[in-house]
Amino acid sequence: MPSTSHTLEASDLVKTYPDGRKKPPLRALDGLTFAVPEGVVLGLLGPNGAGKSTTVKILTTLSRADSGTARVAGFDVVRQQNDVRLAIGYVPQKSSSDPMATGVENLVLSGRIYGLSRQEAVRRSAELLERFDLTEAGGRQVRTYSGGMQRKLDVALGLVHRPRVLFLDEPTTGLDPEARADLWNEVERLSGNEGLTVLLTTHYLEEADRLADQLAIVDHGQVVAEGTPESLKAELRGDSVQVELVDADVDGNVRRLLGHLPGIGEIVVDGNTLRARVDRGATAVPAVLGALEEKAIPVTAVTVSRPSLDDVYLQYTGRSFRAAENTAGQVEGRAA
Ligand SMILES: Nc1ncnc2c1ncn2[C@@H]1O[C@H](COP(=O)(O)OP(=O)(O)OP(=O)(O)O)[C@@H](O)[C@H]1O
């Protein structure tokens, strides 16, 4: 029976990193708070640099918060570190498997590190290889695996000791669409049939939408919105209109033109694409098309949809997800 208490709990976490000489420290977490019960997939969604990995490191005992508290599977991440470590599986962004060893060797070693007997470790590794459809590949060196197979092995490695909570840090980054879909199915099975609590970080809106039972949108080290993907989208009234222009709106003329139409909310420009929230899609589209035609501005497509997680993100942070990702990239680029 799922317990009613929270399996993952972070309360007012603050974490600063020194940011070079004479610069003020960088506040990576700024009062981050969330709580979810057992068996839930919690998605932490945010652009690069939002503080997702820092949160995961604190919850997995790899890093310590400056202040605030966190409990995982009922254990305090500072005072009961060992209990936390035994209760969790952690799949880091970068693979932790040994590429020169086989899949079986990696799994058995991991099992032995967690205290399984050799016999138990061999049995568990066979079970996991089968579970992830890797039985045939189990005897091959991991360096011969495709990206998707390696990622599945990483998840299997995180499950060797039957943890109650699994941390997946950006599990599908770098995978092709087919391998990504495959891993999504695996994660759904883990939480659905196997009752595992999962914390998943991602900067893919689609992944968050598909996998997360509960979503926490993280921005500048804080949770700015929380709920199921459906409830977060349902909170936004109206529709979303997307206009694909033939030529990018470099001087902002199209944005100004459409901004004056009645019933149109803030417009976000991303290359040749303009997106706006509107009161009613059915009346906004003819008005948008009419205004563009009058000024002889060529368009390739206009689409209406229900608000997406991108719209939710925009609502709570004041900028589109893509723009936030790009800005994060620029900041990192400058710092490097
Ligand atoms: N060890 C560190 N030393 C200094 N600054 C750090 C360190 N780790 C993270 N940061 C900074 O803290 C902020 C939050 O980083 P974090 O890795 O938690 O974000 P993220 O949301 O996981 O992003 P990403 O998707 O890029 O991993 C960023 O500005 C990052 O540059």
PDBQT file of the ligand as one rigid body, heavy atoms in Angstrom, charges set to zero:
ROOT
HETATM    1  N1  LIG A 401      30.030  22.769  -9.167  1.00  0.00    +0.000 N 
HETATM    2  C1  LIG A 401      29.595  23.958  -9.556  1.00  0.00    +0.000 A 
HETATM    3  N2  LIG A 401      30.315  25.067  -9.390  1.00  0.00    +0.000 NA
HETATM    4  C2  LIG A 401      29.879  26.288  -9.765  1.00  0.00    +0.000 A 
HETATM    5  N3  LIG A 401      28.670  26.514 -10.333  1.00  0.00    +0.000 NA
HETATM    6  C3  LIG A 401      27.870  25.433 -10.541  1.00  0.00    +0.000 A 
HETATM    7  C4  LIG A 401      28.288  24.103 -10.179  1.00  0.00    +0.000 A 
HETATM    8  N4  LIG A 401      27.288  23.248 -10.499  1.00  0.00    +0.000 NA
HETATM    9  C5  LIG A 401      26.306  24.004 -11.038  1.00  0.00    +0.000 A 
HETATM   10  N5  LIG A 401      26.645  25.308 -11.063  1.00  0.00    +0.000 N 
HETATM   11  C6  LIG A 401      25.808  26.415 -11.555  1.00  0.00    +0.000 C 
HETATM   12  O1  LIG A 401      24.592  26.391 -10.808  1.00  0.00    +0.000 OA
HETATM   13  C7  LIG A 401      23.476  26.670 -11.646  1.00  0.00    +0.000 C 
HETATM   14  C8  LIG A 401      22.509  25.506 -11.623  1.00  0.00    +0.000 C 
HETATM   15  O2  LIG A 401      23.131  24.391 -12.257  1.00  0.00    +0.000 OA
HETATM   16  P1  LIG A 401      22.446  22.953 -12.407  1.00  0.00    +0.000 P 
HETATM   17  O3  LIG A 401      23.455  22.060 -13.049  1.00  0.00    +0.000 OA
HETATM   18  O4  LIG A 401      21.861  22.552 -11.123  1.00  0.00    +0.000 OA
HETATM   19  O5  LIG A 401      21.285  23.292 -13.433  1.00  0.00    +0.000 OA
HETATM   20  P2  LIG A 401      20.436  22.310 -14.327  1.00  0.00    +0.000 P 
HETATM   21  O6  LIG A 401      19.054  22.839 -14.283  1.00  0.00    +0.000 OA
HETATM   22  O7  LIG A 401      20.647  20.916 -13.903  1.00  0.00    +0.000 OA
HETATM   23  O8  LIG A 401      21.039  22.531 -15.760  1.00  0.00    +0.000 OA
HETATM   24  P3  LIG A 401      21.647  21.454 -16.779  1.00  0.00    +0.000 P 
HETATM   25  O9  LIG A 401      20.488  20.954 -17.521  1.00  0.00    +0.000 OA
HETATM   26  O10 LIG A 401      22.567  22.282 -17.617  1.00  0.00    +0.000 OA
HETATM   27  O11 LIG A 401      22.369  20.423 -15.957  1.00  0.00    +0.000 OA
HETATM   28  C9  LIG A 401      24.058  26.950 -13.030  1.00  0.00    +0.000 C 
HETATM   29  O12 LIG A 401      24.213  28.348 -13.171  1.00  0.00    +0.000 OA
HETATM   30  C10 LIG A 401      25.400  26.256 -12.994  1.00  0.00    +0.000 C 
HETATM   31  O13 LIG A 401      26.318  26.896 -13.872  1.00  0.00    +0.000 OA
ENDROOT
TORSDOF 0
